[in-house]
Amino acid sequence: MVSLVQVSPLIKLGVPPHTYRAMGYSYLKPRTEEERKRAAEEKRKQDEQKWNKRELAEWDQSIFFFLTG
């Protein structure tokens, strides 16, 4: 008899749920680590850009006061 819904062979064999979840977690873990690293790198770049803008603004103000003073 053919099943109406496609079911994973692991489920058909009766693999314990915790083993099945562990397999899924081990598959997803590298992806999430990569996403976290990418997000941290983007945040670092954004923080660096904000810092650079702030420093440039301070320099512009100090040069303006130096020239007018």
N, C-alpha and C positions, 0 to 999 in steps of 0.2 A: 504494500500500500504506500502510495506517495503522500508525503505530508503536504498540507496546503500552504504552509508557511516555511520559508527557509530558516533552519535552525542551525546554530553553530554545532559542529561535530563534538566540541567539548561539552556542550550541554546535553547532547544526545548520549554521550558516554557517562554522564553523571559526575563530571568533575566537581569537586566541592566548591561552593560559591567563593570562599575566601581565596582559593587558588586561582579561580577565574578572575577575581578582582585584582589580585596581585599581578597577574599577567597584564591586565589592562593598565595598571598603574605603572608597571615597568616600561610599557610602551609609551605612555604619555609623559613620564618623568623627564626624559631628555628634551622633549619639546618645551615643557614649561620652564626648565632651566635656561634653555636658549632664549625664550621670550623674556625671562627676567633679566638676563644679561643684556639683551637688546634694549629693554626699557631703561635699565640703569645707565647704559651708555648714552641714550638719548637725553635722559635727565641731566647727566653730567655735562653734555654739550649745551643744553639750554641754560644751565646754571652758569657755565663759562661765558656764554653770550650775554647774559644779564649782567654779569660782573664786568665784562668789557664795556658794555654800554654805560654802566654807572661810572666806571673809571674815566671814560672819555668825557662824560658830562661834567665830572668834577674838574678835569683838566681844562675843559673849555671855560668853565666859570673862573678858575684860578688865573688863566691867561687873560680873560676879559678884565678882571679886577687889577691885574698887574699892569695892563696897558692903559687903563683908565685912571689908575691911582697914581 
